[in-house]
Amino acid sequence: AMLGDLLLMIQDTDLFIPGMMAFIGMQVCYGMVFWRGIRASARRPTPAHYVVVGGPVVAYIGGFVYYLSGILAKNPALQILWGPIAAYAVV
């Protein structure tokens, strides 16, 4: 996260994509740690738990990406960011 912040703070050149890549790396690391914690826990979640907790998260992310797609489609200069933003949202 700190690397991503530092890359976004540099104003001499556009480092938005490398900054996003750093944040994606951070999210992957968080995911791995949470997954290991779940697997090590004596109380394992059921498939229904994943649906109840994950369903609203997936719905929110889907709605947010849909909302952003409309904004990015209206501005040709921002269309290049669609791929990285969608990838970040999926991760």
MOHUVEN-V95049 format. One record per run of one state. SS is the DSSP state (A for helix, B for strand, O for the rest). FROM is the first residue (numbers start at 0). LEN is the number of residues. If there is no record, write none. Layout:
BEGIN
SS;FROM;LEN
SS;FROM;LEN
END
This chain:
BEGIN
O;0;1
A;1;8
O;9;6
A;15;25
O;40;6
A;46;28
O;74;1
A;75;15
O;90;1
END
